[in-house]
Amino acid sequence: MLKKRVAIQDFAAETRLFNHRAVVAMLVVAILFCVIIFNQYQLQIVSYQDYQTRSEGNRIKVMPMAPNRGLIYDRSGILLAENRPVFSLELVPEQIKDMDEVLSALAQLIDITPEQIESFLKHVKAQRRFNSIALKEQLDDTEVAILAANQHRFPGITVEARLSRHYPFGDLFTHALGYIGKINTRELQQLDEDGEAANYAASRDIGKIGLERFYQRELHGSMGYQEVEVNNRGRLIRVLRSVPAVSGQNIHLGLDVGLQLTAQQVLKDQRGAIVAMDPRDGAVLAFYSNPSYDPNLFVHGISSTNYNALLHSRDKPLFNRVTQATYPPASTIKPHLALLGLETNTITPSSKIWDPGYFMLPNVDHRFRDHISWGHGWVDIYTAVMKSCDTFFYELGVKLGIDRISEYMGKMGFGERTGIDIFEESSGIMPSRGWKRARHNQPWYLGDTVPLSIGQSYWTTTPLQLIVATAVILNEGQLATPHLVTAFSDEQNTTFHSPPLQPAIEVVDPNNWQVVRDTMHRTVKDIGGTAHKAFIGASYDAAGKTGTAQLAAIAQDAKYDAKAIDERLRDNAMYIGYAPYDNPSIVIAVALENAGGGGSNAAPIARHMLDYYFTAGVNANE
């Protein structure tokens, strides 16, 4: 059997093959080495700044810090709006994988209502990314302990201590102070448009109404921040740099707690409003609308049950009757019309008319009745205001005409917003020919002027407008802008706030101011004056004017019977007044809905307010 031939190895060929492969391998290694060097160059030289910034961003975070909201004080330094520490359960949505599962698990640990969950999910859509959002606020000690013990189970969930707004007097100052609430989507968009969004990066609340809204910028302050170092899990290691937030300014009001409490006590369950002002500078001393409500309900999110109860109440507690309710001024505007009559020489201090108990237009059968059916006999300007003679002012109003009345009363502030430092204000109606044409597409008739002359018909005003117009008489033509805030303060200084008086009316005869003031003085001091009984025995010298505003039409030959009329259609009781007579430091307006006569109902309430003012309150030591 033949053996197979063994091939002789070609060492030279194998050497060449090995060398070729070695060269290729070396080239590959060299190329890869160059790639690595190039990449290192790109990372460490070319892109060094970029990667350093990104690295620092992973290690260093900027945490915004919300400023403390400014406090609100009354004129004596009593705290009306404060900041209290509260614990809240907060979640960062981006750090939670299954929100429904987490919310369900948390609800098993502590009491969380469906409304709180619904509100939380609503704010998830509105808030900025990676911001924590409160699920439940005002946690008690037990809830804080339970959550602390279980926090390791819930990434992205913390228990935070924050300062929250609190109104210690509850419903006493609500319509003046307003309240704060969570920032909603619309408000967030507005902050973006105004270029203020950055200053609210850590803020959750914003003023909704009242002073809290009007002075939002001053009360809010300026945001601070901390640069902190964190580990790969996001836990804080150390604070690198801190810029403290600047607290908002404190604001000081002209309102007096005691005077406000007196207003609440005397109104009891009566729907209405009381407002008082210093005519010398426009500082508001009392500002109470009844009924009111507790603003603390809104701070942490009001329940739908509570909100619906307020919203649908027949008594409208959410409605600010001081600045938004418009009432027929009734006879409270008779001194103002008397001034116009004197200034135009339509009447003089000695002018008299005969009052048979009614007034009739030429060639018209309708009788416009006086409130006293048998009349007042011979009446001059003093008796007309003091005893509130309607017939005198029917005749005066017709002689003056709607054009002069509308123009003159507009100068006194009727039909215009007063400019008080809250946004919630109505302008009321000071009718004119143009107004009626625009509103009703009808001409102005002479018969429209007759009831207008006693503050009825289309004429409506807010209680605040009434005292502003009355202050024009006391200041002899100067108009005071009412303002709740009298000063701002911070750690460095205090700035006082008092808008200057503005010229409104220039009279032909300065003596006319005294004549009109004297008519109001006699209304209170003289027997027979409509406010005389209410002020018997007062320790101060007061002046004023009553009013009774008719809301339901009564047939010409019928007699007014309150018991036969629906309670909501009965007469409103009105009163304006001031004191002391010779040097007024307070002017006051009272409006009572469906209460009856102004002299018997509104004037006694004004008396209680002024008694406190002069004996125990604001003016006791002056």
C-alpha positions as CSV (number, residue, x, y, z in Angstrom):
1,M,0.0,0.0,0.0
2,L,1.5,3.3,-1.0
3,K,2.0,6.1,1.6
4,K,0.6,9.6,1.1
5,R,3.2,12.3,0.2
6,V,3.6,14.9,2.9
7,A,3.7,18.5,1.4
8,I,6.8,20.5,2.4
9,Q,5.8,23.8,4.2
10,D,6.5,27.1,2.5
11,F,8.0,29.1,5.4
12,A,8.5,32.1,3.2
13,A,4.8,32.3,2.2
14,E,3.6,31.8,5.7
15,T,6.0,34.5,6.9
16,R,4.6,36.9,4.3
17,L,1.0,36.0,5.2
18,F,1.7,36.6,8.9
19,N,3.5,39.9,8.2
20,H,0.5,41.0,6.1
21,R,-2.0,40.1,8.7
22,A,0.1,41.8,11.4
23,V,0.4,45.0,9.4
24,V,-3.4,45.0,8.8
25,A,-4.0,44.4,12.5
26,M,-1.6,47.2,13.4
27,L,-3.3,49.5,11.0
28,V,-6.7,48.7,12.5
29,V,-5.3,49.2,16.0
30,A,-3.7,52.5,15.0
31,I,-6.9,53.7,13.3
32,L,-9.0,52.7,16.4
33,F,-6.4,54.4,18.6
34,C,-6.7,57.5,16.5
35,V,-10.4,57.4,16.8
36,I,-10.1,57.2,20.5
37,I,-7.6,60.1,20.6
38,F,-9.9,62.1,18.4
39,N,-12.9,61.4,20.5
40,Q,-10.9,62.3,23.6
41,Y,-9.9,65.5,21.9
42,Q,-13.5,66.3,21.0
43,L,-14.7,65.5,24.6
44,Q,-11.9,67.2,26.5
45,I,-10.9,70.1,24.2
46,V,-13.6,70.9,21.7
47,S,-16.7,70.1,23.7
48,Y,-15.3,70.6,27.1
49,Q,-17.4,73.6,28.0
50,D,-20.6,72.0,26.8
51,Y,-20.0,68.7,28.7
52,Q,-18.9,70.5,31.8
53,T,-22.1,72.5,31.8
54,R,-24.2,69.4,31.4
55,S,-22.2,67.6,34.1
56,E,-22.7,70.5,36.5
57,G,-26.4,70.5,35.6
58,N,-26.6,66.9,36.7
59,R,-24.8,67.7,39.9
60,I,-25.9,71.2,40.6
61,K,-29.5,72.4,40.6
62,V,-31.0,75.8,41.0
63,M,-34.0,75.7,43.4
64,P,-36.3,78.7,43.4
65,M,-37.5,80.0,46.8
66,A,-40.9,81.7,47.2
67,P,-40.9,85.0,49.1
68,N,-43.0,85.4,52.2
69,R,-46.2,87.3,51.3
70,G,-46.6,90.7,52.9
71,L,-48.9,91.1,55.9
72,I,-52.0,93.2,56.2
73,Y,-52.7,95.4,59.3
74,D,-55.6,97.6,60.4
75,R,-55.0,101.2,61.4
76,S,-53.9,100.2,65.0
77,G,-51.5,97.5,63.9
78,I,-53.8,94.6,64.4
79,L,-53.0,91.7,62.1
80,L,-55.7,91.1,59.5
81,A,-53.9,88.7,57.1
82,E,-51.0,86.6,58.3
83,N,-48.9,83.6,57.1
84,R,-49.1,80.4,59.1
85,P,-46.9,77.3,58.7
86,V,-48.7,74.2,57.4
87,F,-47.6,70.8,56.3
88,S,-48.7,69.5,52.8
89,L,-48.4,66.3,50.9
90,E,-46.7,67.2,47.6
91,L,-46.0,65.2,44.4
92,V,-43.7,65.8,41.4
93,P,-45.7,64.2,38.6
94,E,-42.7,63.6,36.3
95,Q,-41.1,61.4,38.9
96,I,-44.1,59.1,39.3
97,K,-44.6,56.2,36.9
98,D,-48.2,55.2,37.7
99,M,-50.1,58.2,39.1
100,D,-53.4,56.3,39.6
101,E,-51.7,53.6,41.5
102,V,-49.8,56.1,43.7
103,L,-52.9,58.1,44.4
104,S,-54.8,55.0,45.4
105,A,-52.1,53.9,47.7
106,L,-51.9,57.3,49.4
107,A,-55.6,57.3,49.9
108,Q,-55.3,54.1,51.9
109,L,-52.8,55.8,54.2
110,I,-54.5,59.1,54.9
111,D,-57.9,60.6,54.2
112,I,-57.8,62.1,50.7
113,T,-61.1,63.2,49.2
114,P,-62.1,62.8,45.5
115,E,-62.3,66.6,45.3
116,Q,-58.7,66.9,46.4
117,I,-57.6,64.3,43.8
118,E,-59.6,66.1,41.1
119,S,-58.1,69.5,42.1
120,F,-54.6,68.0,42.1
121,L,-55.0,66.5,38.6
122,K,-56.3,69.9,37.4
123,H,-53.2,71.6,38.7
124,V,-51.0,69.0,37.1
125,K,-52.0,70.3,33.7
126,A,-51.6,74.0,34.7
127,Q,-48.3,73.9,36.7
128,R,-44.8,74.1,35.3
129,R,-42.9,70.8,34.7
130,F,-41.0,69.2,37.5
131,N,-42.7,71.5,40.1
132,S,-44.1,69.8,43.1
133,I,-47.9,70.1,43.5
134,A,-49.8,69.8,46.7
135,L,-52.3,66.9,46.9
136,K,-53.4,67.6,50.4
137,E,-52.7,70.6,52.6
138,Q,-53.0,71.3,56.3
139,L,-51.9,67.8,57.3
140,D,-52.2,67.0,61.0
141,D,-49.5,65.5,63.1
142,T,-50.7,61.9,62.7
143,E,-50.8,62.2,58.9
144,V,-47.3,63.7,58.8
145,A,-46.0,60.8,60.9
146,I,-47.7,58.2,58.6
147,L,-46.4,59.7,55.5
148,A,-42.9,60.1,56.9
149,A,-42.8,56.4,57.8
150,N,-44.0,55.4,54.3
151,Q,-42.2,57.9,52.2
152,H,-39.5,55.4,51.0
153,R,-42.3,53.6,49.1
154,F,-43.2,56.6,47.0
155,P,-40.5,58.2,44.9
156,G,-41.3,61.8,43.9
157,I,-43.5,62.4,47.0
158,T,-42.6,64.6,50.0
159,V,-44.1,66.3,53.0
160,E,-43.3,70.0,52.9
161,A,-43.7,72.7,55.5
162,R,-44.8,76.0,53.9
163,L,-46.3,79.3,55.0
164,S,-50.0,79.6,54.1
165,R,-52.3,82.6,54.2
166,H,-54.7,82.9,57.1
167,Y,-57.4,85.5,58.0
168,P,-57.8,85.5,61.8
169,F,-61.0,87.6,61.7
170,G,-62.8,85.2,59.3
171,D,-65.7,86.9,57.6
172,L,-65.2,90.3,59.1
173,F,-63.0,91.8,56.4
174,T,-63.6,89.5,53.5
175,H,-65.0,92.0,51.0
176,A,-62.1,94.4,51.6
177,L,-59.2,92.0,51.9
178,G,-60.4,89.4,49.5
179,Y,-58.4,86.1,49.5
180,I,-55.6,84.2,47.7
181,G,-55.9,80.9,45.9
182,K,-54.0,78.5,43.6
183,I,-52.6,80.0,40.4
184,N,-54.8,78.6,37.5
185,T,-54.0,78.2,33.8
186,R,-55.4,81.6,32.8
187,E,-53.4,83.4,35.5
188,L,-50.2,81.6,34.6
189,Q,-50.7,82.7,31.0
190,Q,-51.2,86.2,32.1
191,L,-48.0,86.1,34.2
192,D,-46.1,84.9,31.1
193,E,-47.6,87.7,29.0
194,D,-46.6,90.3,31.6
195,G,-43.1,88.9,31.8
196,E,-43.5,88.0,35.5
197,A,-43.6,84.2,35.3
198,A,-40.0,83.9,36.4
199,N,-40.8,85.7,39.7
200,Y,-43.5,83.1,40.4
201,A,-41.4,80.0,39.7
202,A,-41.8,78.8,43.3
203,S,-45.1,80.5,44.1
204,R,-48.4,78.7,44.1
205,D,-50.9,81.3,45.2
206,I,-52.1,84.6,43.9
207,G,-54.6,87.2,45.0
208,K,-58.0,86.5,43.6
209,I,-60.2,89.4,44.7
210,G,-60.0,92.5,47.0
211,L,-56.8,94.0,48.3
212,E,-55.0,90.7,47.8
213,R,-55.5,91.0,44.1
214,F,-55.2,94.7,43.7
215,Y,-51.8,94.8,45.5
216,Q,-50.6,91.4,44.3
217,R,-47.3,92.7,43.1
218,E,-46.5,94.6,46.3
219,L,-47.6,91.7,48.6
220,H,-45.9,89.0,46.6
221,G,-42.2,90.1,46.8
222,S,-39.3,88.8,44.7
223,M,-38.2,85.2,44.3
224,G,-34.9,83.9,45.7
225,Y,-33.0,80.8,44.8
226,Q,-30.4,78.3,46.0
227,E,-27.7,76.5,44.0
228,V,-27.4,73.1,45.5
229,E,-25.2,70.0,44.9
230,V,-27.1,66.7,44.5
231,N,-26.1,63.1,44.1
232,N,-27.1,60.8,41.3
233,R,-30.4,60.1,43.0
234,G,-31.2,63.8,43.3
235,R,-30.6,64.0,47.0
236,L,-29.2,67.3,48.4
237,I,-25.6,67.1,49.4
238,R,-24.8,70.8,50.1
239,V,-25.8,74.3,49.3
240,L,-23.3,76.1,47.1
241,R,-24.9,79.5,46.9
242,S,-28.0,81.2,48.1
243,V,-29.8,84.4,47.1
244,P,-32.6,85.0,49.7
245,A,-36.1,85.9,48.5
246,V,-37.3,89.4,49.2
247,S,-40.6,89.4,51.2
248,G,-43.5,91.3,50.0
249,Q,-44.4,94.7,51.4
250,N,-46.7,94.9,54.4
251,I,-49.8,97.1,53.9
252,H,-51.6,99.1,56.5
253,L,-55.2,100.0,56.2
254,G,-57.4,102.8,57.4
255,L,-59.9,100.2,58.6
256,D,-60.5,99.8,62.3
257,V,-61.2,96.4,63.8
258,G,-63.6,97.8,66.5
259,L,-65.5,99.9,64.0
260,Q,-65.8,96.9,61.7
261,L,-67.0,94.6,64.5
262,T,-69.6,97.3,65.4
263,A,-70.9,97.2,61.8
264,Q,-71.2,93.4,61.9
265,Q,-73.0,93.5,65.2
266,V,-75.5,96.1,64.4
267,L,-76.4,94.6,61.0
268,K,-76.9,91.1,62.5
269,D,-78.9,89.2,59.8
270,Q,-79.9,92.3,57.9
271,R,-78.7,92.4,54.2
272,G,-76.9,95.6,53.5
273,A,-73.7,97.6,53.7
274,I,-72.0,100.1,55.9
275,V,-69.1,102.2,54.7
276,A,-67.3,105.1,56.5
277,M,-64.5,107.4,55.3
278,D,-62.4,110.2,56.5
279,P,-63.5,113.1,54.2
280,R,-60.2,114.9,54.7
281,D,-58.1,112.4,52.9
282,G,-60.3,109.6,51.7
283,A,-59.1,106.9,54.1
284,V,-61.8,104.2,54.4
285,L,-62.5,103.6,58.1
286,A,-65.2,100.9,57.9
287,F,-66.1,98.6,55.0
288,Y,-68.6,95.9,55.7
289,S,-71.0,94.0,53.4
290,N,-73.6,91.7,55.0
291,P,-73.8,88.7,54.8
292,S,-70.2,87.8,54.4
293,Y,-68.2,84.6,54.3
294,D,-65.0,83.1,55.6
295,P,-62.2,83.6,53.0
296,N,-60.1,80.9,54.7
297,L,-62.3,78.4,52.8
298,F,-60.8,79.5,49.5
299,V,-57.1,79.5,50.5
300,H,-56.6,75.7,50.3
301,G,-59.4,75.0,47.8
302,I,-63.0,75.3,48.7
303,S,-65.2,72.2,48.4
304,S,-67.9,72.1,45.8
305,T,-70.5,71.8,48.6
306,N,-69.4,74.9,50.3
307,Y,-68.9,76.9,47.1
308,N,-72.3,76.0,45.8
309,A,-73.9,77.0,49.1
310,L,-72.3,80.4,48.8
311,L,-73.0,80.8,45.1
312,H,-76.6,79.9,45.2
313,S,-77.6,81.6,48.4
314,R,-80.5,84.0,48.0
315,D,-78.6,86.5,50.3
316,K,-75.6,86.6,47.9
317,P,-72.7,86.6,50.4
318,L,-70.2,86.6,47.6
319,F,-71.5,90.0,46.5
320,N,-69.7,93.1,47.8
321,R,-72.6,95.4,48.6
322,V,-70.3,98.3,49.5
323,T,-68.9,98.8,45.9
324,Q,-71.0,96.5,43.7
325,A,-74.6,96.8,44.9
326,T,-76.4,99.6,43.2
327,Y,-79.4,101.1,45.0
328,P,-81.8,104.0,44.3
329,P,-80.2,106.7,46.5
330,A,-83.7,108.0,47.4
331,S,-83.8,111.2,49.5
332,T,-80.1,111.0,50.5
333,I,-79.3,113.0,47.3
334,K,-81.7,115.9,48.2
335,P,-78.8,118.0,49.7
336,H,-76.9,117.6,46.4
337,L,-79.9,118.7,44.4
338,A,-80.4,121.6,46.8
339,L,-76.8,122.8,46.1
340,L,-77.4,122.6,42.4
341,G,-80.7,124.6,42.8
342,L,-78.8,127.3,44.8
343,E,-75.9,127.5,42.4
344,T,-78.2,128.0,39.4
345,N,-80.4,130.5,41.2
346,T,-83.4,128.2,40.6
347,I,-84.0,128.6,44.4
348,T,-82.6,130.8,47.2
349,P,-82.3,130.0,50.9
350,S,-85.6,132.0,51.4
351,S,-87.6,130.4,48.5
352,K,-90.8,128.7,49.5
353,I,-93.4,126.5,47.8
354,W,-96.8,125.3,49.0
355,D,-96.9,121.5,49.4
356,P,-100.4,120.0,49.3
357,G,-99.0,116.5,49.5
358,Y,-98.5,115.9,45.8
359,F,-97.0,117.4,42.6
360,M,-98.6,117.5,39.2
361,L,-97.1,118.3,35.8
362,P,-99.0,120.8,33.6
363,N,-101.8,119.1,31.6
364,V,-101.1,115.8,33.3
365,D,-103.6,114.1,35.6
366,H,-101.1,111.9,37.4
367,R,-100.2,113.0,40.9
368,F,-96.6,112.4,42.2
369,R,-97.2,111.9,45.9
370,D,-95.3,113.2,48.9
371,H,-94.5,110.7,51.6
372,I,-96.9,112.7,53.8
373,S,-100.3,112.6,52.1
374,W,-101.6,115.9,53.6
375,G,-98.4,117.7,52.7
376,H,-96.0,120.0,54.6
377,G,-97.6,123.3,53.9
378,W,-95.2,126.2,53.1
379,V,-91.7,124.7,52.6
380,D,-88.3,126.3,52.2
381,I,-84.9,124.6,51.5
382,Y,-84.2,123.9,55.1
383,T,-87.6,122.3,55.8
384,A,-87.5,120.4,52.5
385,V,-84.3,118.6,53.4
386,M,-84.9,118.3,57.2
387,K,-88.4,116.8,56.7
388,S,-87.6,115.2,53.3
389,C,-90.4,117.0,51.4
390,D,-90.7,115.2,48.1
391,T,-92.9,117.9,46.5
392,F,-90.3,120.6,46.9
393,F,-87.8,118.5,45.0
394,Y,-90.2,117.3,42.4
395,E,-90.7,121.0,41.5
396,L,-87.0,121.8,41.8
397,G,-86.0,118.8,39.6
398,V,-88.4,119.8,36.8
399,K,-87.1,123.4,36.9
400,L,-83.5,122.2,36.8
401,G,-84.0,119.7,34.0
402,I,-82.3,116.4,33.4
403,D,-79.3,117.9,31.5
404,R,-78.1,120.1,34.4
405,I,-78.9,117.4,37.0
406,S,-77.0,114.7,35.1
407,E,-73.9,116.9,34.4
408,Y,-73.7,118.2,38.0
409,M,-74.2,114.9,39.7
410,G,-71.6,113.3,37.4
411,K,-69.0,115.8,38.7
412,M,-69.8,114.7,42.2
413,G,-69.0,111.1,41.3
414,F,-72.4,109.6,40.5
415,G,-72.3,107.2,37.5
416,E,-68.5,106.8,37.8
417,R,-66.3,104.3,39.7
418,T,-64.7,106.0,42.7
419,G,-61.3,104.6,42.0
420,I,-61.0,102.7,45.3
421,D,-58.1,100.3,45.5
422,I,-60.1,97.1,44.7
423,F,-61.2,95.9,41.3
424,E,-64.7,94.9,42.3
425,E,-66.7,98.1,41.8
426,S,-69.8,99.1,39.9
427,S,-70.3,102.5,38.4
428,G,-74.0,102.8,39.1
429,I,-76.3,104.8,36.8
430,M,-76.5,108.6,36.5
431,P,-79.1,108.7,33.7
432,S,-79.2,111.3,30.9
433,R,-80.9,111.8,27.7
434,G,-78.1,110.0,25.8
435,W,-78.1,107.1,28.4
436,K,-81.8,106.5,28.0
437,R,-81.6,106.6,24.2
438,A,-78.7,104.1,24.2
439,R,-80.2,101.8,26.9
440,H,-83.9,101.9,26.0
441,N,-84.0,103.6,22.6
442,Q,-86.5,106.1,24.0
443,P,-86.4,109.9,24.5
444,W,-86.3,111.5,27.9
445,Y,-89.7,112.6,29.1
446,L,-90.4,115.3,31.7
447,G,-92.2,112.6,33.7
448,D,-88.8,110.8,34.0
449,T,-87.3,113.8,35.8
450,V,-89.9,114.0,38.5
451,P,-89.1,110.7,40.4
452,L,-85.4,111.2,39.5
453,S,-85.5,114.3,41.6
454,I,-86.0,112.3,44.8
455,G,-83.4,109.6,43.9
456,Q,-85.8,107.1,42.3
457,S,-86.4,106.0,38.7
458,Y,-83.2,105.1,36.8
459,W,-80.7,106.7,39.2
460,T,-78.7,104.1,41.1
461,T,-75.6,104.4,43.3
462,T,-73.3,102.3,45.4
463,P,-73.0,103.2,49.2
464,L,-69.4,104.1,48.5
465,Q,-70.4,106.6,45.8
466,L,-72.8,108.2,48.3
467,I,-70.1,109.0,50.8
468,V,-67.8,110.3,48.1
469,A,-70.4,112.6,46.8
470,T,-71.3,113.8,50.3
471,A,-67.6,114.4,51.0
472,V,-67.5,116.8,48.0
473,I,-70.0,119.0,49.9
474,L,-67.9,118.8,53.1
475,N,-64.7,119.6,51.2
476,E,-66.3,122.5,49.4
477,G,-65.9,121.1,45.9
478,Q,-62.9,118.9,46.4
479,L,-63.3,115.2,45.6
480,A,-61.5,112.6,47.8
481,T,-60.5,109.3,46.2
482,P,-61.4,106.6,48.7
483,H,-58.6,104.2,49.6
484,L,-58.3,101.2,51.9
485,V,-54.5,101.3,52.1
486,T,-52.8,104.1,54.0
487,A,-49.2,102.9,54.1
488,F,-46.7,100.3,52.8
489,S,-43.8,99.1,54.9
490,D,-40.9,96.8,54.7
491,E,-37.8,96.2,56.9
492,Q,-36.3,99.5,55.7
493,N,-39.0,102.1,55.7
494,T,-42.7,103.0,55.6
495,T,-44.3,104.8,52.7
496,F,-47.6,106.6,53.3
497,H,-50.3,106.5,50.7
498,S,-52.9,109.2,50.5
499,P,-54.2,110.3,47.0
500,P,-54.6,114.1,46.9
501,L,-58.0,115.7,46.8
502,Q,-59.1,116.6,43.2
503,P,-61.1,119.7,42.2
504,A,-64.7,118.6,41.2
505,I,-67.0,121.6,41.5
506,E,-66.4,125.3,41.6
507,V,-69.4,127.1,43.1
508,V,-70.7,130.6,42.3
509,D,-71.5,131.4,45.9
510,P,-69.3,129.8,48.6
511,N,-72.0,130.5,51.1
512,N,-74.1,127.7,49.4
513,W,-71.8,125.1,51.0
514,Q,-72.8,126.3,54.4
515,V,-76.5,126.4,53.5
516,V,-76.5,122.8,52.4
517,R,-74.5,121.6,55.3
518,D,-76.9,123.4,57.6
519,T,-79.9,121.6,56.1
520,M,-78.3,118.3,56.9
521,H,-77.5,119.5,60.4
522,R,-81.1,120.4,61.1
523,T,-82.2,117.0,59.8
524,V,-80.4,115.6,62.9
525,K,-80.7,118.4,65.5
526,D,-84.2,119.8,65.0
527,I,-87.4,118.3,66.2
528,G,-89.2,117.0,63.2
529,G,-86.0,116.2,61.3
530,T,-86.1,112.7,59.9
531,A,-83.0,111.6,61.7
532,H,-83.6,113.5,65.0
533,K,-84.9,110.6,67.1
534,A,-82.0,108.4,66.2
535,F,-79.4,110.9,67.5
536,I,-81.1,112.2,70.7
537,G,-78.5,112.3,73.4
538,A,-75.5,111.9,71.2
539,S,-72.2,113.2,72.7
540,Y,-71.1,114.7,69.3
541,D,-72.7,117.1,66.9
542,A,-73.8,115.2,63.8
543,A,-75.5,116.0,60.5
544,G,-77.1,113.7,57.9
545,K,-79.9,112.8,55.5
546,T,-82.3,109.8,55.5
547,G,-83.7,108.0,52.5
548,T,-86.4,105.4,51.8
549,A,-86.1,103.8,48.4
550,Q,-89.2,102.4,46.9
551,L,-88.7,99.1,45.0
552,A,-92.3,98.0,44.2
553,A,-94.7,100.2,42.2
554,I,-97.8,101.2,44.1
555,A,-101.0,102.3,42.5
556,Q,-101.7,106.0,42.7
557,D,-104.6,105.7,45.1
558,A,-103.2,102.7,47.1
559,K,-101.4,102.9,50.4
560,Y,-98.0,101.2,51.0
561,D,-98.4,98.1,53.1
562,A,-95.1,96.3,53.8
563,K,-96.9,93.2,55.0
564,A,-98.7,92.8,51.7
565,I,-95.5,93.0,49.7
566,D,-92.9,90.3,49.1
567,E,-90.1,90.8,51.6
568,R,-87.6,91.2,48.8
569,L,-89.6,94.1,47.3
570,R,-90.0,96.2,50.4
571,D,-88.4,99.6,50.7
572,N,-84.7,100.0,51.2
573,A,-83.5,102.1,54.1
574,M,-80.7,104.6,53.4
575,Y,-78.7,107.1,55.4
576,I,-75.7,109.4,54.8
577,G,-74.2,111.4,57.6
578,Y,-71.1,113.0,59.1
579,A,-69.6,114.4,62.3
580,P,-68.6,116.5,63.9
581,Y,-70.7,119.1,62.1
582,D,-68.2,121.9,62.4
583,N,-65.1,119.9,61.4
584,P,-66.0,116.5,59.9
585,S,-63.6,113.6,60.5
586,I,-66.0,110.9,59.4
587,V,-68.7,110.5,56.7
588,I,-70.8,107.4,56.8
589,A,-73.4,105.6,54.5
590,V,-75.8,102.9,55.5
591,A,-77.8,100.9,53.1
592,L,-80.3,98.3,54.3
593,E,-82.2,96.1,51.9
594,N,-85.9,95.8,52.3
595,A,-85.8,97.2,55.8
596,G,-88.3,100.1,55.6
597,G,-87.9,103.7,56.5
598,G,-84.4,105.3,56.5
599,G,-85.0,107.4,59.6
600,S,-86.3,104.5,61.7
601,N,-83.9,101.8,60.5
602,A,-80.7,103.1,58.8
603,A,-80.1,106.2,61.0
604,P,-80.0,104.3,64.3
605,I,-77.4,102.0,62.8
606,A,-75.3,105.0,61.8
607,R,-75.7,106.3,65.4
608,H,-74.2,103.1,66.8
609,M,-71.2,103.4,64.4
610,L,-70.6,107.0,65.3
611,D,-71.0,106.3,69.0
612,Y,-68.2,103.8,68.8
613,Y,-66.1,106.1,66.6
614,F,-66.2,109.0,69.1
615,T,-66.3,107.2,72.4
616,A,-64.2,104.0,72.1
617,G,-62.7,103.8,68.6
618,V,-60.8,105.7,66.0
619,N,-61.5,109.3,67.2
620,A,-61.7,108.6,70.9
621,N,-58.3,110.2,71.6
622,E,-58.4,113.0,69.1
